[in-house]
Amino acid sequence: MIRDGIFYFAGSLAAAVLVAYFTFWGWAAPLLVFGLFALYFFRNPARVIPADPGGVVSPADGKVTHVEVLAADAPLAPEFAHRISIFLSIFDVHVTRAPAAGRVVSAEYRRGRFGSALNPNSAVENEQNLVRLATGPSGTTPLAFVQIAGLIARRIVFWPRPGDQVQRGQLVGLIKFGSRVDVFLPAGAVIAVAAGQRVQGGATLLARLPFAAEPAPMAADVHTPTHF
């Protein structure tokens, strides 16, 4: 459970008690329903991280909507050659996990619209956070992922700072209430998923990077203790 869910539930419960006290319990019911949904929405199930050398795991739960080779004039090309897009409905787990082990090079937050994350234009127009990682044994293989706000989402959270080391599958943030995550891979990456496939954050292998080994990944679920 992410602590945000506890805060939302506590606030909804307090509001429901006040409404029931000053009016009647029927008006308080929607507040209780929202509080219970918050507990469900901010869940953080344990995941077993694949120990595949060079493996890139899904940063989020959801459905793969696009697996594509980037055009030469596409954003982040020619540094990256592939993009995998994952759509998260409001019923999916919304925590974000590091797709690979490595160093956080940068995290660039950009304001924008809150259109449907299913729209391909959301990758350019919507509010988003672009995270670049340096991965691989020598720390020189680039990888990037973008947390993209959706129609309902209004806040993107990312905890690590530039220079921090992250482990594959580590909990690194979340997007509140509906969203999308794009993963950008360099040339030579071997894609392991297809459009229409359901994926689990930290557990589903998206691709393999073009190097033989990387820092040893955690064999089981990786949590950030301060963000239970």
PyMOL commands that place a pseudoatom at each C-alpha (Angstrom):
pseudoatom trace, name=CA, resn=MET, resi=1, chain=A, elem=C, hetatm=0, pos=[0.000, 0.000, 0.000]
pseudoatom trace, name=CA, resn=ILE, resi=2, chain=A, elem=C, hetatm=0, pos=[1.325, 3.440, -0.954]
pseudoatom trace, name=CA, resn=ARG, resi=3, chain=A, elem=C, hetatm=0, pos=[0.824, 5.861, 1.922]
pseudoatom trace, name=CA, resn=ASP, resi=4, chain=A, elem=C, hetatm=0, pos=[-1.132, 8.234, -0.330]
pseudoatom trace, name=CA, resn=GLY, resi=5, chain=A, elem=C, hetatm=0, pos=[-3.988, 5.712, -0.202]
pseudoatom trace, name=CA, resn=ILE, resi=6, chain=A, elem=C, hetatm=0, pos=[-4.042, 5.884, 3.592]
pseudoatom trace, name=CA, resn=PHE, resi=7, chain=A, elem=C, hetatm=0, pos=[-4.172, 9.690, 3.476]
pseudoatom trace, name=CA, resn=TYR, resi=8, chain=A, elem=C, hetatm=0, pos=[-7.048, 9.679, 0.967]
pseudoatom trace, name=CA, resn=PHE, resi=9, chain=A, elem=C, hetatm=0, pos=[-8.941, 7.078, 2.993]
pseudoatom trace, name=CA, resn=ALA, resi=10, chain=A, elem=C, hetatm=0, pos=[-8.427, 8.920, 6.286]
pseudoatom trace, name=CA, resn=GLY, resi=11, chain=A, elem=C, hetatm=0, pos=[-9.568, 12.209, 4.734]
pseudoatom trace, name=CA, resn=SER, resi=12, chain=A, elem=C, hetatm=0, pos=[-12.642, 10.582, 3.174]
pseudoatom trace, name=CA, resn=LEU, resi=13, chain=A, elem=C, hetatm=0, pos=[-13.518, 8.844, 6.439]
pseudoatom trace, name=CA, resn=ALA, resi=14, chain=A, elem=C, hetatm=0, pos=[-13.215, 12.078, 8.422]
pseudoatom trace, name=CA, resn=ALA, resi=15, chain=A, elem=C, hetatm=0, pos=[-15.353, 13.927, 5.888]
pseudoatom trace, name=CA, resn=ALA, resi=16, chain=A, elem=C, hetatm=0, pos=[-17.941, 11.134, 5.938]
pseudoatom trace, name=CA, resn=VAL, resi=17, chain=A, elem=C, hetatm=0, pos=[-18.187, 11.262, 9.736]
pseudoatom trace, name=CA, resn=LEU, resi=18, chain=A, elem=C, hetatm=0, pos=[-18.732, 15.026, 9.661]
pseudoatom trace, name=CA, resn=VAL, resi=19, chain=A, elem=C, hetatm=0, pos=[-21.338, 14.814, 6.911]
pseudoatom trace, name=CA, resn=ALA, resi=20, chain=A, elem=C, hetatm=0, pos=[-23.194, 11.998, 8.694]
pseudoatom trace, name=CA, resn=TYR, resi=21, chain=A, elem=C, hetatm=0, pos=[-23.123, 13.918, 11.980]
pseudoatom trace, name=CA, resn=PHE, resi=22, chain=A, elem=C, hetatm=0, pos=[-24.483, 17.176, 10.577]
pseudoatom trace, name=CA, resn=THR, resi=23, chain=A, elem=C, hetatm=0, pos=[-26.843, 15.682, 7.955]
pseudoatom trace, name=CA, resn=PHE, resi=24, chain=A, elem=C, hetatm=0, pos=[-27.520, 11.950, 7.597]
pseudoatom trace, name=CA, resn=TRP, resi=25, chain=A, elem=C, hetatm=0, pos=[-25.523, 8.855, 6.714]
pseudoatom trace, name=CA, resn=GLY, resi=26, chain=A, elem=C, hetatm=0, pos=[-26.834, 8.645, 3.136]
pseudoatom trace, name=CA, resn=TRP, resi=27, chain=A, elem=C, hetatm=0, pos=[-24.852, 11.739, 2.145]
pseudoatom trace, name=CA, resn=ALA, resi=28, chain=A, elem=C, hetatm=0, pos=[-21.727, 10.221, 3.692]
pseudoatom trace, name=CA, resn=ALA, resi=29, chain=A, elem=C, hetatm=0, pos=[-21.875, 6.984, 1.676]
pseudoatom trace, name=CA, resn=PRO, resi=30, chain=A, elem=C, hetatm=0, pos=[-20.169, 8.375, -1.490]
pseudoatom trace, name=CA, resn=LEU, resi=31, chain=A, elem=C, hetatm=0, pos=[-17.286, 9.643, 0.631]
pseudoatom trace, name=CA, resn=LEU, resi=32, chain=A, elem=C, hetatm=0, pos=[-16.816, 6.193, 2.169]
pseudoatom trace, name=CA, resn=VAL, resi=33, chain=A, elem=C, hetatm=0, pos=[-16.929, 4.570, -1.271]
pseudoatom trace, name=CA, resn=PHE, resi=34, chain=A, elem=C, hetatm=0, pos=[-14.241, 6.960, -2.521]
pseudoatom trace, name=CA, resn=GLY, resi=35, chain=A, elem=C, hetatm=0, pos=[-12.087, 6.201, 0.523]
pseudoatom trace, name=CA, resn=LEU, resi=36, chain=A, elem=C, hetatm=0, pos=[-12.319, 2.465, -0.067]
pseudoatom trace, name=CA, resn=PHE, resi=37, chain=A, elem=C, hetatm=0, pos=[-11.516, 2.955, -3.749]
pseudoatom trace, name=CA, resn=ALA, resi=38, chain=A, elem=C, hetatm=0, pos=[-8.417, 4.960, -2.733]
pseudoatom trace, name=CA, resn=LEU, resi=39, chain=A, elem=C, hetatm=0, pos=[-7.179, 1.994, -0.699]
pseudoatom trace, name=CA, resn=TYR, resi=40, chain=A, elem=C, hetatm=0, pos=[-7.696, -0.230, -3.745]
pseudoatom trace, name=CA, resn=PHE, resi=41, chain=A, elem=C, hetatm=0, pos=[-6.171, 2.238, -6.203]
pseudoatom trace, name=CA, resn=PHE, resi=42, chain=A, elem=C, hetatm=0, pos=[-2.960, 2.826, -4.236]
pseudoatom trace, name=CA, resn=ARG, resi=43, chain=A, elem=C, hetatm=0, pos=[-2.215, -0.863, -3.677]
pseudoatom trace, name=CA, resn=ASN, resi=44, chain=A, elem=C, hetatm=0, pos=[1.356, -2.026, -4.196]
pseudoatom trace, name=CA, resn=PRO, resi=45, chain=A, elem=C, hetatm=0, pos=[1.454, -5.814, -4.669]
pseudoatom trace, name=CA, resn=ALA, resi=46, chain=A, elem=C, hetatm=0, pos=[4.722, -7.696, -4.246]
pseudoatom trace, name=CA, resn=ARG, resi=47, chain=A, elem=C, hetatm=0, pos=[6.363, -8.753, -7.504]
pseudoatom trace, name=CA, resn=VAL, resi=48, chain=A, elem=C, hetatm=0, pos=[9.172, -11.170, -8.373]
pseudoatom trace, name=CA, resn=ILE, resi=49, chain=A, elem=C, hetatm=0, pos=[11.733, -9.360, -10.548]
pseudoatom trace, name=CA, resn=PRO, resi=50, chain=A, elem=C, hetatm=0, pos=[13.091, -11.427, -13.489]
pseudoatom trace, name=CA, resn=ALA, resi=51, chain=A, elem=C, hetatm=0, pos=[16.815, -12.176, -13.188]
pseudoatom trace, name=CA, resn=ASP, resi=52, chain=A, elem=C, hetatm=0, pos=[17.373, -11.947, -16.947]
pseudoatom trace, name=CA, resn=PRO, resi=53, chain=A, elem=C, hetatm=0, pos=[20.747, -10.334, -17.851]
pseudoatom trace, name=CA, resn=GLY, resi=54, chain=A, elem=C, hetatm=0, pos=[20.037, -7.153, -19.766]
pseudoatom trace, name=CA, resn=GLY, resi=55, chain=A, elem=C, hetatm=0, pos=[16.297, -7.509, -19.185]
pseudoatom trace, name=CA, resn=VAL, resi=56, chain=A, elem=C, hetatm=0, pos=[13.995, -4.484, -19.168]
pseudoatom trace, name=CA, resn=VAL, resi=57, chain=A, elem=C, hetatm=0, pos=[10.837, -4.947, -17.111]
pseudoatom trace, name=CA, resn=SER, resi=58, chain=A, elem=C, hetatm=0, pos=[7.576, -3.113, -17.429]
pseudoatom trace, name=CA, resn=PRO, resi=59, chain=A, elem=C, hetatm=0, pos=[7.543, 0.067, -15.310]
pseudoatom trace, name=CA, resn=ALA, resi=60, chain=A, elem=C, hetatm=0, pos=[3.794, -0.262, -14.737]
pseudoatom trace, name=CA, resn=ASP, resi=61, chain=A, elem=C, hetatm=0, pos=[0.757, -2.521, -14.858]
pseudoatom trace, name=CA, resn=GLY, resi=62, chain=A, elem=C, hetatm=0, pos=[-1.497, -2.119, -17.880]
pseudoatom trace, name=CA, resn=LYS, resi=63, chain=A, elem=C, hetatm=0, pos=[-2.022, -2.961, -21.526]
pseudoatom trace, name=CA, resn=VAL, resi=64, chain=A, elem=C, hetatm=0, pos=[0.601, -2.529, -24.245]
pseudoatom trace, name=CA, resn=THR, resi=65, chain=A, elem=C, hetatm=0, pos=[-0.966, -0.246, -26.852]
pseudoatom trace, name=CA, resn=HIS, resi=66, chain=A, elem=C, hetatm=0, pos=[2.010, 0.424, -29.133]
pseudoatom trace, name=CA, resn=VAL, resi=67, chain=A, elem=C, hetatm=0, pos=[5.293, -1.302, -29.968]
pseudoatom trace, name=CA, resn=GLU, resi=68, chain=A, elem=C, hetatm=0, pos=[7.006, 0.729, -32.633]
pseudoatom trace, name=CA, resn=VAL, resi=69, chain=A, elem=C, hetatm=0, pos=[10.255, 1.638, -34.328]
pseudoatom trace, name=CA, resn=LEU, resi=70, chain=A, elem=C, hetatm=0, pos=[10.790, 5.380, -34.028]
pseudoatom trace, name=CA, resn=ALA, resi=71, chain=A, elem=C, hetatm=0, pos=[10.936, 7.535, -37.118]
pseudoatom trace, name=CA, resn=ALA, resi=72, chain=A, elem=C, hetatm=0, pos=[14.119, 9.511, -37.623]
pseudoatom trace, name=CA, resn=ASP, resi=73, chain=A, elem=C, hetatm=0, pos=[12.353, 12.775, -36.708]
pseudoatom trace, name=CA, resn=ALA, resi=74, chain=A, elem=C, hetatm=0, pos=[10.437, 11.385, -33.719]
pseudoatom trace, name=CA, resn=PRO, resi=75, chain=A, elem=C, hetatm=0, pos=[11.005, 12.758, -30.197]
pseudoatom trace, name=CA, resn=LEU, resi=76, chain=A, elem=C, hetatm=0, pos=[14.081, 11.165, -28.562]
pseudoatom trace, name=CA, resn=ALA, resi=77, chain=A, elem=C, hetatm=0, pos=[15.326, 9.802, -31.918]
pseudoatom trace, name=CA, resn=PRO, resi=78, chain=A, elem=C, hetatm=0, pos=[18.003, 8.966, -32.960]
pseudoatom trace, name=CA, resn=GLU, resi=79, chain=A, elem=C, hetatm=0, pos=[19.183, 8.320, -29.388]
pseudoatom trace, name=CA, resn=PHE, resi=80, chain=A, elem=C, hetatm=0, pos=[16.451, 5.685, -29.091]
pseudoatom trace, name=CA, resn=ALA, resi=81, chain=A, elem=C, hetatm=0, pos=[15.096, 3.356, -31.767]
pseudoatom trace, name=CA, resn=HIS, resi=82, chain=A, elem=C, hetatm=0, pos=[12.081, 1.713, -30.099]
pseudoatom trace, name=CA, resn=ARG, resi=83, chain=A, elem=C, hetatm=0, pos=[9.099, 2.821, -28.035]
pseudoatom trace, name=CA, resn=ILE, resi=84, chain=A, elem=C, hetatm=0, pos=[6.718, 0.643, -26.018]
pseudoatom trace, name=CA, resn=SER, resi=85, chain=A, elem=C, hetatm=0, pos=[3.551, 2.343, -24.731]
pseudoatom trace, name=CA, resn=ILE, resi=86, chain=A, elem=C, hetatm=0, pos=[1.532, 1.021, -21.788]
pseudoatom trace, name=CA, resn=PHE, resi=87, chain=A, elem=C, hetatm=0, pos=[-1.941, 2.292, -20.896]
pseudoatom trace, name=CA, resn=LEU, resi=88, chain=A, elem=C, hetatm=0, pos=[-3.124, 2.164, -17.277]
pseudoatom trace, name=CA, resn=SER, resi=89, chain=A, elem=C, hetatm=0, pos=[-6.857, 2.217, -16.547]
pseudoatom trace, name=CA, resn=ILE, resi=90, chain=A, elem=C, hetatm=0, pos=[-8.115, 3.427, -13.173]
pseudoatom trace, name=CA, resn=PHE, resi=91, chain=A, elem=C, hetatm=0, pos=[-8.371, -0.241, -12.145]
pseudoatom trace, name=CA, resn=ASP, resi=92, chain=A, elem=C, hetatm=0, pos=[-4.669, -1.003, -12.746]
pseudoatom trace, name=CA, resn=VAL, resi=93, chain=A, elem=C, hetatm=0, pos=[-1.935, -0.760, -10.115]
pseudoatom trace, name=CA, resn=HIS, resi=94, chain=A, elem=C, hetatm=0, pos=[-0.548, 2.756, -10.545]
pseudoatom trace, name=CA, resn=VAL, resi=95, chain=A, elem=C, hetatm=0, pos=[2.893, 2.593, -8.950]
pseudoatom trace, name=CA, resn=THR, resi=96, chain=A, elem=C, hetatm=0, pos=[5.862, 3.134, -11.261]
pseudoatom trace, name=CA, resn=ARG, resi=97, chain=A, elem=C, hetatm=0, pos=[8.921, 0.869, -11.128]
pseudoatom trace, name=CA, resn=ALA, resi=98, chain=A, elem=C, hetatm=0, pos=[12.404, 1.276, -12.592]
pseudoatom trace, name=CA, resn=PRO, resi=99, chain=A, elem=C, hetatm=0, pos=[12.556, -0.756, -15.830]
pseudoatom trace, name=CA, resn=ALA, resi=100, chain=A, elem=C, hetatm=0, pos=[16.275, -1.492, -15.423]
pseudoatom trace, name=CA, resn=ALA, resi=101, chain=A, elem=C, hetatm=0, pos=[19.124, -1.140, -12.960]
pseudoatom trace, name=CA, resn=GLY, resi=102, chain=A, elem=C, hetatm=0, pos=[21.253, 1.942, -13.387]
pseudoatom trace, name=CA, resn=ARG, resi=103, chain=A, elem=C, hetatm=0, pos=[21.823, 5.609, -12.583]
pseudoatom trace, name=CA, resn=VAL, resi=104, chain=A, elem=C, hetatm=0, pos=[19.150, 8.283, -12.900]
pseudoatom trace, name=CA, resn=VAL, resi=105, chain=A, elem=C, hetatm=0, pos=[20.647, 10.762, -15.373]
pseudoatom trace, name=CA, resn=SER, resi=106, chain=A, elem=C, hetatm=0, pos=[17.759, 13.236, -15.367]
pseudoatom trace, name=CA, resn=ALA, resi=107, chain=A, elem=C, hetatm=0, pos=[14.072, 13.669, -14.589]
pseudoatom trace, name=CA, resn=GLU, resi=108, chain=A, elem=C, hetatm=0, pos=[12.444, 16.359, -16.727]
pseudoatom trace, name=CA, resn=TYR, resi=109, chain=A, elem=C, hetatm=0, pos=[8.914, 17.400, -15.745]
pseudoatom trace, name=CA, resn=ARG, resi=110, chain=A, elem=C, hetatm=0, pos=[6.850, 19.137, -18.402]
pseudoatom trace, name=CA, resn=ARG, resi=111, chain=A, elem=C, hetatm=0, pos=[3.456, 20.797, -18.000]
pseudoatom trace, name=CA, resn=GLY, resi=112, chain=A, elem=C, hetatm=0, pos=[0.783, 19.999, -20.525]
pseudoatom trace, name=CA, resn=ARG, resi=113, chain=A, elem=C, hetatm=0, pos=[-2.769, 18.875, -21.207]
pseudoatom trace, name=CA, resn=PHE, resi=114, chain=A, elem=C, hetatm=0, pos=[-4.761, 16.124, -19.498]
pseudoatom trace, name=CA, resn=GLY, resi=115, chain=A, elem=C, hetatm=0, pos=[-6.225, 14.430, -22.566]
pseudoatom trace, name=CA, resn=SER, resi=116, chain=A, elem=C, hetatm=0, pos=[-6.994, 10.734, -22.894]
pseudoatom trace, name=CA, resn=ALA, resi=117, chain=A, elem=C, hetatm=0, pos=[-3.833, 8.653, -22.490]
pseudoatom trace, name=CA, resn=LEU, resi=118, chain=A, elem=C, hetatm=0, pos=[-5.145, 6.352, -25.237]
pseudoatom trace, name=CA, resn=ASN, resi=119, chain=A, elem=C, hetatm=0, pos=[-4.708, 9.167, -27.760]
pseudoatom trace, name=CA, resn=PRO, resi=120, chain=A, elem=C, hetatm=0, pos=[-1.301, 8.909, -29.495]
pseudoatom trace, name=CA, resn=ASN, resi=121, chain=A, elem=C, hetatm=0, pos=[-0.971, 12.692, -29.202]
pseudoatom trace, name=CA, resn=SER, resi=122, chain=A, elem=C, hetatm=0, pos=[-0.870, 12.377, -25.408]
pseudoatom trace, name=CA, resn=ALA, resi=123, chain=A, elem=C, hetatm=0, pos=[2.803, 11.403, -25.699]
pseudoatom trace, name=CA, resn=VAL, resi=124, chain=A, elem=C, hetatm=0, pos=[3.511, 14.934, -26.913]
pseudoatom trace, name=CA, resn=GLU, resi=125, chain=A, elem=C, hetatm=0, pos=[0.709, 17.092, -25.513]
pseudoatom trace, name=CA, resn=ASN, resi=126, chain=A, elem=C, hetatm=0, pos=[-0.019, 15.722, -22.033]
pseudoatom trace, name=CA, resn=GLU, resi=127, chain=A, elem=C, hetatm=0, pos=[1.669, 16.604, -18.755]
pseudoatom trace, name=CA, resn=GLN, resi=128, chain=A, elem=C, hetatm=0, pos=[4.591, 14.217, -18.283]
pseudoatom trace, name=CA, resn=ASN, resi=129, chain=A, elem=C, hetatm=0, pos=[7.854, 13.317, -16.585]
pseudoatom trace, name=CA, resn=LEU, resi=130, chain=A, elem=C, hetatm=0, pos=[10.742, 12.077, -18.739]
pseudoatom trace, name=CA, resn=VAL, resi=131, chain=A, elem=C, hetatm=0, pos=[13.290, 9.950, -16.848]
pseudoatom trace, name=CA, resn=ARG, resi=132, chain=A, elem=C, hetatm=0, pos=[16.634, 8.989, -18.391]
pseudoatom trace, name=CA, resn=LEU, resi=133, chain=A, elem=C, hetatm=0, pos=[18.698, 6.100, -17.055]
pseudoatom trace, name=CA, resn=ALA, resi=134, chain=A, elem=C, hetatm=0, pos=[22.296, 5.043, -17.731]
pseudoatom trace, name=CA, resn=THR, resi=135, chain=A, elem=C, hetatm=0, pos=[22.337, 1.238, -17.597]
pseudoatom trace, name=CA, resn=GLY, resi=136, chain=A, elem=C, hetatm=0, pos=[24.606, -1.697, -18.336]
pseudoatom trace, name=CA, resn=PRO, resi=137, chain=A, elem=C, hetatm=0, pos=[27.893, -2.971, -16.861]
pseudoatom trace, name=CA, resn=SER, resi=138, chain=A, elem=C, hetatm=0, pos=[29.723, 0.218, -17.847]
pseudoatom trace, name=CA, resn=GLY, resi=139, chain=A, elem=C, hetatm=0, pos=[26.776, 2.519, -17.193]
pseudoatom trace, name=CA, resn=THR, resi=140, chain=A, elem=C, hetatm=0, pos=[26.709, 3.804, -20.757]
pseudoatom trace, name=CA, resn=THR, resi=141, chain=A, elem=C, hetatm=0, pos=[23.646, 2.128, -22.272]
pseudoatom trace, name=CA, resn=PRO, resi=142, chain=A, elem=C, hetatm=0, pos=[20.789, 4.670, -22.440]
pseudoatom trace, name=CA, resn=LEU, resi=143, chain=A, elem=C, hetatm=0, pos=[17.198, 3.941, -21.522]
pseudoatom trace, name=CA, resn=ALA, resi=144, chain=A, elem=C, hetatm=0, pos=[14.286, 6.282, -20.879]
pseudoatom trace, name=CA, resn=PHE, resi=145, chain=A, elem=C, hetatm=0, pos=[10.720, 6.091, -19.664]
pseudoatom trace, name=CA, resn=VAL, resi=146, chain=A, elem=C, hetatm=0, pos=[7.986, 8.710, -19.532]
pseudoatom trace, name=CA, resn=GLN, resi=147, chain=A, elem=C, hetatm=0, pos=[5.224, 8.966, -16.943]
pseudoatom trace, name=CA, resn=ILE, resi=148, chain=A, elem=C, hetatm=0, pos=[2.289, 10.563, -18.792]
pseudoatom trace, name=CA, resn=ALA, resi=149, chain=A, elem=C, hetatm=0, pos=[-0.817, 12.025, -17.153]
pseudoatom trace, name=CA, resn=GLY, resi=150, chain=A, elem=C, hetatm=0, pos=[-4.213, 11.005, -18.510]
pseudoatom trace, name=CA, resn=LEU, resi=151, chain=A, elem=C, hetatm=0, pos=[-7.770, 12.272, -18.674]
pseudoatom trace, name=CA, resn=ILE, resi=152, chain=A, elem=C, hetatm=0, pos=[-8.326, 11.826, -14.944]
pseudoatom trace, name=CA, resn=ALA, resi=153, chain=A, elem=C, hetatm=0, pos=[-4.728, 11.911, -13.697]
pseudoatom trace, name=CA, resn=ARG, resi=154, chain=A, elem=C, hetatm=0, pos=[-3.657, 15.202, -12.173]
pseudoatom trace, name=CA, resn=ARG, resi=155, chain=A, elem=C, hetatm=0, pos=[-0.384, 14.413, -10.448]
pseudoatom trace, name=CA, resn=ILE, resi=156, chain=A, elem=C, hetatm=0, pos=[2.805, 12.572, -11.376]
pseudoatom trace, name=CA, resn=VAL, resi=157, chain=A, elem=C, hetatm=0, pos=[5.193, 11.515, -8.591]
pseudoatom trace, name=CA, resn=PHE, resi=158, chain=A, elem=C, hetatm=0, pos=[8.843, 10.483, -9.006]
pseudoatom trace, name=CA, resn=TRP, resi=159, chain=A, elem=C, hetatm=0, pos=[11.020, 10.042, -5.904]
pseudoatom trace, name=CA, resn=PRO, resi=160, chain=A, elem=C, hetatm=0, pos=[14.649, 9.418, -7.040]
pseudoatom trace, name=CA, resn=ARG, resi=161, chain=A, elem=C, hetatm=0, pos=[16.897, 12.337, -7.946]
pseudoatom trace, name=CA, resn=PRO, resi=162, chain=A, elem=C, hetatm=0, pos=[19.516, 12.653, -10.691]
pseudoatom trace, name=CA, resn=GLY, resi=163, chain=A, elem=C, hetatm=0, pos=[22.583, 10.688, -9.658]
pseudoatom trace, name=CA, resn=ASP, resi=164, chain=A, elem=C, hetatm=0, pos=[20.655, 8.125, -7.615]
pseudoatom trace, name=CA, resn=GLN, resi=165, chain=A, elem=C, hetatm=0, pos=[21.159, 4.436, -8.350]
pseudoatom trace, name=CA, resn=VAL, resi=166, chain=A, elem=C, hetatm=0, pos=[18.027, 2.345, -8.858]
pseudoatom trace, name=CA, resn=GLN, resi=167, chain=A, elem=C, hetatm=0, pos=[17.511, -1.396, -9.063]
pseudoatom trace, name=CA, resn=ARG, resi=168, chain=A, elem=C, hetatm=0, pos=[15.458, -3.115, -11.719]
pseudoatom trace, name=CA, resn=GLY, resi=169, chain=A, elem=C, hetatm=0, pos=[11.863, -3.275, -10.487]
pseudoatom trace, name=CA, resn=GLN, resi=170, chain=A, elem=C, hetatm=0, pos=[12.413, -0.754, -7.694]
pseudoatom trace, name=CA, resn=LEU, resi=171, chain=A, elem=C, hetatm=0, pos=[9.427, 1.384, -6.694]
pseudoatom trace, name=CA, resn=VAL, resi=172, chain=A, elem=C, hetatm=0, pos=[10.190, 4.900, -7.964]
pseudoatom trace, name=CA, resn=GLY, resi=173, chain=A, elem=C, hetatm=0, pos=[6.870, 6.770, -8.118]
pseudoatom trace, name=CA, resn=LEU, resi=174, chain=A, elem=C, hetatm=0, pos=[3.246, 6.741, -9.229]
pseudoatom trace, name=CA, resn=ILE, resi=175, chain=A, elem=C, hetatm=0, pos=[0.680, 8.490, -11.416]
pseudoatom trace, name=CA, resn=LYS, resi=176, chain=A, elem=C, hetatm=0, pos=[-2.608, 9.300, -9.733]
pseudoatom trace, name=CA, resn=PHE, resi=177, chain=A, elem=C, hetatm=0, pos=[-5.841, 8.134, -11.389]
pseudoatom trace, name=CA, resn=GLY, resi=178, chain=A, elem=C, hetatm=0, pos=[-5.391, 6.915, -14.977]
pseudoatom trace, name=CA, resn=SER, resi=179, chain=A, elem=C, hetatm=0, pos=[-2.309, 7.341, -17.134]
pseudoatom trace, name=CA, resn=ARG, resi=180, chain=A, elem=C, hetatm=0, pos=[0.273, 6.009, -19.584]
pseudoatom trace, name=CA, resn=VAL, resi=181, chain=A, elem=C, hetatm=0, pos=[3.956, 5.056, -19.464]
pseudoatom trace, name=CA, resn=ASP, resi=182, chain=A, elem=C, hetatm=0, pos=[6.249, 4.976, -22.509]
pseudoatom trace, name=CA, resn=VAL, resi=183, chain=A, elem=C, hetatm=0, pos=[9.572, 3.117, -22.517]
pseudoatom trace, name=CA, resn=PHE, resi=184, chain=A, elem=C, hetatm=0, pos=[12.309, 4.124, -24.989]
pseudoatom trace, name=CA, resn=LEU, resi=185, chain=A, elem=C, hetatm=0, pos=[14.975, 1.600, -25.959]
pseudoatom trace, name=CA, resn=PRO, resi=186, chain=A, elem=C, hetatm=0, pos=[18.209, 1.901, -27.951]
pseudoatom trace, name=CA, resn=ALA, resi=187, chain=A, elem=C, hetatm=0, pos=[18.936, 0.206, -31.253]
pseudoatom trace, name=CA, resn=GLY, resi=188, chain=A, elem=C, hetatm=0, pos=[19.765, -3.457, -30.796]
pseudoatom trace, name=CA, resn=ALA, resi=189, chain=A, elem=C, hetatm=0, pos=[17.173, -4.034, -28.091]
pseudoatom trace, name=CA, resn=VAL, resi=190, chain=A, elem=C, hetatm=0, pos=[15.203, -7.251, -28.545]
pseudoatom trace, name=CA, resn=ILE, resi=191, chain=A, elem=C, hetatm=0, pos=[11.489, -6.647, -27.950]
pseudoatom trace, name=CA, resn=ALA, resi=192, chain=A, elem=C, hetatm=0, pos=[9.687, -9.313, -25.914]
pseudoatom trace, name=CA, resn=VAL, resi=193, chain=A, elem=C, hetatm=0, pos=[6.071, -8.026, -25.925]
pseudoatom trace, name=CA, resn=ALA, resi=194, chain=A, elem=C, hetatm=0, pos=[3.393, -7.204, -28.491]
pseudoatom trace, name=CA, resn=ALA, resi=195, chain=A, elem=C, hetatm=0, pos=[0.546, -4.706, -28.729]
pseudoatom trace, name=CA, resn=GLY, resi=196, chain=A, elem=C, hetatm=0, pos=[-2.536, -5.897, -26.873]
pseudoatom trace, name=CA, resn=GLN, resi=197, chain=A, elem=C, hetatm=0, pos=[-0.569, -7.786, -24.227]
pseudoatom trace, name=CA, resn=ARG, resi=198, chain=A, elem=C, hetatm=0, pos=[-1.240, -7.241, -20.513]
pseudoatom trace, name=CA, resn=VAL, resi=199, chain=A, elem=C, hetatm=0, pos=[1.889, -6.531, -18.438]
pseudoatom trace, name=CA, resn=GLN, resi=200, chain=A, elem=C, hetatm=0, pos=[2.744, -6.292, -14.753]
pseudoatom trace, name=CA, resn=GLY, resi=201, chain=A, elem=C, hetatm=0, pos=[5.089, -3.658, -13.369]
pseudoatom trace, name=CA, resn=GLY, resi=202, chain=A, elem=C, hetatm=0, pos=[8.408, -5.126, -12.281]
pseudoatom trace, name=CA, resn=ALA, resi=203, chain=A, elem=C, hetatm=0, pos=[7.463, -8.640, -13.376]
pseudoatom trace, name=CA, resn=THR, resi=204, chain=A, elem=C, hetatm=0, pos=[6.870, -8.679, -17.157]
pseudoatom trace, name=CA, resn=LEU, resi=205, chain=A, elem=C, hetatm=0, pos=[9.933, -8.621, -19.412]
pseudoatom trace, name=CA, resn=LEU, resi=206, chain=A, elem=C, hetatm=0, pos=[9.488, -5.951, -22.106]
pseudoatom trace, name=CA, resn=ALA, resi=207, chain=A, elem=C, hetatm=0, pos=[12.836, -6.302, -23.884]
pseudoatom trace, name=CA, resn=ARG, resi=208, chain=A, elem=C, hetatm=0, pos=[16.495, -7.240, -23.603]
pseudoatom trace, name=CA, resn=LEU, resi=209, chain=A, elem=C, hetatm=0, pos=[19.179, -4.612, -23.950]
pseudoatom trace, name=CA, resn=PRO, resi=210, chain=A, elem=C, hetatm=0, pos=[22.223, -5.173, -26.193]
pseudoatom trace, name=CA, resn=PHE, resi=211, chain=A, elem=C, hetatm=0, pos=[24.719, -6.110, -23.492]
pseudoatom trace, name=CA, resn=ALA, resi=212, chain=A, elem=C, hetatm=0, pos=[25.578, -9.392, -21.846]
pseudoatom trace, name=CA, resn=ALA, resi=213, chain=A, elem=C, hetatm=0, pos=[25.228, -8.508, -18.178]
pseudoatom trace, name=CA, resn=GLU, resi=214, chain=A, elem=C, hetatm=0, pos=[24.230, -5.756, -15.779]
pseudoatom trace, name=CA, resn=PRO, resi=215, chain=A, elem=C, hetatm=0, pos=[24.433, -5.144, -12.010]
pseudoatom trace, name=CA, resn=ALA, resi=216, chain=A, elem=C, hetatm=0, pos=[22.749, -8.082, -10.275]
pseudoatom trace, name=CA, resn=PRO, resi=217, chain=A, elem=C, hetatm=0, pos=[19.009, -7.428, -9.958]
pseudoatom trace, name=CA, resn=MET, resi=218, chain=A, elem=C, hetatm=0, pos=[17.023, -8.120, -6.833]
pseudoatom trace, name=CA, resn=ALA, resi=219, chain=A, elem=C, hetatm=0, pos=[15.602, -11.646, -6.898]
pseudoatom trace, name=CA, resn=ALA, resi=220, chain=A, elem=C, hetatm=0, pos=[12.337, -10.657, -5.233]
pseudoatom trace, name=CA, resn=ASP, resi=221, chain=A, elem=C, hetatm=0, pos=[10.151, -7.613, -4.797]
pseudoatom trace, name=CA, resn=VAL, resi=222, chain=A, elem=C, hetatm=0, pos=[12.053, -4.328, -4.388]
pseudoatom trace, name=CA, resn=HIS, resi=223, chain=A, elem=C, hetatm=0, pos=[10.394, -1.766, -2.131]
pseudoatom trace, name=CA, resn=THR, resi=224, chain=A, elem=C, hetatm=0, pos=[11.368, 1.699, -0.956]
pseudoatom trace, name=CA, resn=PRO, resi=225, chain=A, elem=C, hetatm=0, pos=[10.865, 1.409, 2.823]
pseudoatom trace, name=CA, resn=THR, resi=226, chain=A, elem=C, hetatm=0, pos=[9.829, 5.043, 3.306]
pseudoatom trace, name=CA, resn=HIS, resi=227, chain=A, elem=C, hetatm=0, pos=[7.056, 4.722, 0.716]
pseudoatom trace, name=CA, resn=PHE, resi=228, chain=A, elem=C, hetatm=0, pos=[5.178, 1.735, 2.064]
for i in range(1, 228): cmd.bond("trace and resi %d" % i, "trace and resi %d" % (i + 1))
show_as sticks, trace
zoom trace
